[in-house]
């Protein structure tokens, strides 16, 4: 049943970042990180406000006091050199304050508290500005005798610039997002690997053993899954032996019975009736074996579906009670097992022959159409097979695909085990294909088979 497939391993290795659970976990962790950062910034700002106000106020007071004292006690001839040294070494500028200066009001949110502390030390006449005559900065006014001056400090000396804060916030945010992605991948990678392995089993492949490492829960889950894969492989081996035994043990007595009937002195009607019973029993055994037989994905090749359906249509057209119309798009290839796909189409045709006879006729009209169409799973080869019979009640269509189910009341009596369409659905599931059953407009049953294109 199972076959190793490197593509499944690659899909399991890189599928975690495409899963919705990964992105949901990543977004939740990112939102939690952003909320935490916002809360910490708020808390830091609240606790830092008082010390920052005090530090800024003391810096302004010290700068004004020292500069004013230096200017007062320096010789007039040396004041120019003193002002130049203050600009070069301390970043402090002293400007004459004029009545026509264009003064911009302070923009610092801490300014009301800072100005209250500074004015308490330097006098209530002290003024503040965030720009004078279009030059930005932190301006404080002071007097020397009757003259008024502006002392300008660079804003960066009082508090970090917005660009610095933005840079640090961006760096921390990026590191947080990388950490969230890493943690999300650690959480979701084992689940994505398990999902890919389960999907591989559903397709009839045998996935590579899951690594039994990580947290205790992951180790136990992977160990149980690996054991399940081994058990399924053993079940398949046992079933293969059982099927071989059934085929031999049941068909050998049927062959002897057929030989004895041929040699026995029986009436013609009795002989034909017994032969019909034997053929029916052999067909039922064949249906059981077909239903139980697995489709091995390792046998999949590029099958020319157009040629295969053309051959099946020609063979079916030779049957006395069948009228077959074929409309096939040429050159359509799908990946699959050619024998199993042929069995699928033959089962559908045989089912239609038994149950879909055209009303008022002694034969069955069947139409086979092949097209390439866009579906919800991408472009696929779509086979449509329909008859012109009486159809099936809408509320009983889903019952057609169940094993051992025959809707004889709706589509006429016939012998069989009721496994024809169940075999079809089982094989198509192994081929990652879809089967849709509906009533045809104008009467009859329509089956649509959508298979993945090769390549």
N, C-alpha and C positions, 0 to 999 in steps of 0.2 A: 504493500500500500504506500509506504513512505519512500521518498527518495531525497537525498541531500541536495540542497539548492543554495548556491552562494549568494544569489540575489536576495533570498529571504534573510540571510545573515546581514547583508549590507543594509537592508531595509530596517532590521531590528536595531542596527547600530546607530542609524541616523534618523530614526523616526521620532525620537523623543521631542525634538525641537519643532516638529510639525503638529504635535498633538494639542488639542484644545486644553487639556488639563495642564500642560506645561505653561501655556500662555496665561491661563487663568491664575495659576499659582504665581507666575512671574508678576502679573499685574497686581495681585493682592499684596505681595511682598513689597513691590515698588510703592504702592499707596501707603502701606504701613511705614516704610522707610521715610517717605515724604512727610507723613504726619508726625513721625518721631522727630525729624529734623526741624520741622516748623515749631513743635513744642519746645525743643531745646533752645532754638533761637529766641523764642519768646521768653523762656525762663532766664537765659543768659542776659538778654537785654534788660529784663526787669531788675536783676541783681547787679548788673553792671552800670545802670543809670546813675546811681548815687556816686560811686567812685569816679566815674567818667566826668560827671559835672564838677566834682571837687578838683580833680586833676586838671581839667581844662581851665577852670577859674584861677587856680593857683599859677598855672603857666602864664596866663595873660597878665595877672597881677605882677608876677616876678619880671616878666619881659618889660612891662611899662615902667615899673619902679627902677630897675637897673638901667634901662635906656635913658630915662629922665635924669637920673642921678649922674650918669656918665656925661650927658650933654651939658648939664649945669656946671659940673666941676672941671670940664675940659677947657683948654684954652681956645679962644675963637678961631685961631689959625689951624688948630688940629681937628676941628669938628668935621670938616669934610672927609679927612682920612678915617675918623671914627665911624662916620655913617657908611663909608665904603666897606670897612671891615665888618660892620654888623650885617651888611647885605651878603658879603662873600662867605663869612664864617658861620653866622647864626641864622641867615635867612630872614632877617628882620629889616624892614624898610620904614623910614620915617619920612612922612610927607607933610607939607604945610596944609593946614585945613583952611579952606576958603568958603565963603558964604554961598558961592555959586556951584559948589561941588555937586555932581549928580550922585546921590547916595541911595544905594539899594538896601532895603530892609533885610535883617538877618533871616536866613532860611533854615538854620540848624534847629531841630525840634527841641534841643536841650537849652536853647538860648534864654528863655525866661528864667530858669534857675541859675544859669551861669551869670547873667547880667545882674541878678540880685546880689550874688556874692561879691562880684567885682565892684559894683557901685558902693557896697558897704565899706570897702577898703579904699577905693580911689575917689569916691565922691559921687554924688547923685547926678552931677553934670556929665558923667562919662557916657559916651554914645557908642553904638556898635553898628557895623555894616558888613554885608557880604560882598560888597563891590563899590568902588568909588571911581567915577568917571569911566566906567566900562571895564575896569581892571578887577577881576575877582580876587578874593582873599578874605582873611579874617581881620577886620579893622576895629581898632579901639582908639578913642580920642583921649588926649591928655593935654595939659597946659604947662607952659614954662613962662612964668610971670604973666604977661598979657597976651602971649602968643599961643595959638592952638595948633596942634599937630595930630596927624593920624599915624598910628603904629600898625603896620600890616604884618601879619604872620601868615605863613603858608598853611592852607587848610589841612594838608597831609600831616602836619605836626600835631594837630589837635585830635584827629580821629582817622582811621583807615578810610581810604576812598571807596566810593561805591564800586569801582572797577575791581578793587582788591577783594571786596566782599563777594562780588559776583564770581570772580575767578575761583575763590576758595569754595563757594557753594557749588559751582559747576563741577569742580574736581571731586568733591565729596559725593555729589549726586551720581556722577559717572561710576565712581568706585562702588557706590551702593547698588547701582543697576547691574554692574558686573557680578557683584556678590549675589544679588537676587537671582540672576540667570544661572549662576553656578549651583546655588542651593536648589533651585527648581529642577535643574537637570539631574542632580543627584537623586531627588525625590521621584522624578517621573521616568528616568531612564529604565529602571527595572520593570516598571509597569508597562512601558512601551515595548520593551523586549519581550515580555510575557504575551502582550497583545499580538505582536507580530508572529510569535511562535504558534499561538492558538489559531491565527489566521492561516498559517502555513498548513497546519493539520487539517483545517476545514477544506483546503484545496487538494488534499491528498498527498502532501509533501511531509517529509520527516525533518523537523527543524534540528539545528545543532543543540546539544544540551545547554540549558541555561546555567550560568555560573553560580555556584553555591557559595556566595560570599556577600558580605554586607551586614545589615542588621539581622537579628534573629528571625524576625518575621519574614524578611525577604529570603533568607536561607531556607526556611521551612516551606515557603510557597514554591520556590524554584525546585527544591528537592522533590516535593510532591508532584509537580508538573513533570519533571523528568521521569519519575517513576510511572506516571500515567502514560507517557509516551512509550516507555518500554512495555508496559502492559498491553497497550493498543497494538504494538508491533507483534507481540506474542499471540494476541487474539487473532490477528490477521493470518499468522502462520497456521494456527490451529484451524481457522475457518477454511483455509486453502486445502488442508488435509481432509477436513470434513466434507467439503464440496466434491473433492475427487472420490471419496468413498461413496457419497450419495449417487453420483453419476454412475459409478461402476455397479454398486449393489442394486440399484433400481432398474437401470436400463438393461442389464444382463438378463434378468428374468423376463423383461418385456420382449427382448429379442427371441428368447426361447418360446415364449407364448406365440409370437408372430410366426415362427417356423412351424410350430405344432398346428396352428390354424391352417396354414397353407397345405400341410400334409394330411390334415384330418378330412374325413368324408362328411362335409357339412353342406347344408343348403346354401345357395348363393346369398340370400338375404341375411342369414345368420352369420356367414363368413364376413360379409361387408360390415355388418353391425359391430362384430367383435374387433375387426381391424380398425374401425373408426374409434372405438373405445381405447384401443392401444395407442393410436396416433394422438388422441386427446390427452392421455396420461403422459406420453412422451413430451408433448408440447407444454403441459403444465410443469413437468420437471425442468424443462428448458427455461421457462419463465422464472421459476424459483432460483435457478442457478444464475441467470442473468441479473436478477435483482440483488442477489447476495455478492456477486462478483465485483470487486473494487476496480476503480479506474486508476491506474498508476500514472502519476504525472510525469514520470521519467520516460514514458512512451510517447509523449506529446511531440508532434512534428508539425511543420507547416502543411496543412491539408488544403488541396485545391477543392474548395467547396462547390464551385460551379461544375466541375467535371464529375464529382461524386454524385451530386443531385441529378445531373443529366443521366448518369448510368442507372441510378435507382429509379428514375422516371421511366426509362426504357424497359427495365425489368418489370416494373409494376404494370406497364401498359400491355404486357403479354398475358396478364391474368385475365381470364374470361369475363369476370364480373366487375372489372375496373375500367374506367375511362379517365385517363390522366392528361392534364394540360400543364405544361412546364413553361415558365417565363423567368429566365435566369440572367443575372448580370454576369458577364464573363470575367474571369481572372480574379475572383474573390478567394482569398486564402485566410484560414484561421488556424490557430494553434490548438491541437487536440489529438486524440487517438482516432485514426481513420475508421477502424473497425467499430469502435463504440459509437461514433457519430452516425455511421451507416445503420447500426442497430437502432439508434434513436429514430431516424427517419422511417425505417421499415416498420417499427412498432407503431408509429403514428398512422402510417398508411394502412397497416393491418387493422388497427383499431377503427379507422374510418370505414374500411371494407366491411367489417362485421356490423357496425352500429350506424353508419351514415348513409345507407342506401337512399337514392333519390326517390321521393314518393311517386308511386305509380310505375316505377321501373324495377327491373330485376338486376340492376347494376348500380355501382357507386361512382359518382363523378368527383374527382379530386383535382384541385389546382395547387401547384407548387410554385411559389414566387420567391426569388432571392434578390435582395437589394442591400446596399450599404447606407445606413441611416445614422443620424446623430441622435444619441440617447442621453439620458442623465449620467451615464458612465463613459461618455465619449462616443466616437464613431464605432459602430459595430455592424457585423454582418447579420441581417435579419432575414430569417426564413419564415415564410407564411405558408401554412398547409391548411386547406379548408375543404370541407365536403359540402354537399347540397342536400343533406338529410333534414331531419326534423329538429336538430339541435338538442339542447338540454335546458331544463328550467333554471332560471338565473340563480335561484336560492340553492341549487344543487351542484353548481359548477365546481366549487371548492372541493366537493367530495370526490371528484374524478381522479385527483392526484393521490388519494389515500390508498395504501396497499389493500388488496383483497376487497375492493369496492367495485361493484358493477351497477350502473343505473339502468337495469334491463327494462324497467317499466317505461323509461323515456326513450330508449334507442334500440328496442328490439332485443329478443333473446339471443344469446350466443354462449358457447362454451368457453371456459377459461378460468384462470384464478384471479382475474381482476388486477393484474400487475403491469399491464402494458404501459399506461401513462406514469405509474409510479416508477418504473424502470427509466423512463424518459427523464423525469425530473431528477432522479438520483444521478444519472450520468451527466446531465447538464450542470448540476451543482458542482460536480468534480471539475468541470470545464470552466468554472467561473462564469457561467452563462445564465440567462434568465428565460423562464417559460411563462407565457401569458396565454390563458385559455378564455375564450369568449364566444358568444353566439355570433354567427355571421349574419350580416344584413341580407335578407332574402331567404334565410333558412340555412341551417347547417352549423357546424362547429368550426371555429377558427383558432388555430394554435400558432403563436408567434415565438420563435426561438432567436434570441439575441446573443451572439457569440463574439468574443473579443477577436479583433483582426490580428493576423500574424504580423510581427515586426512593429 
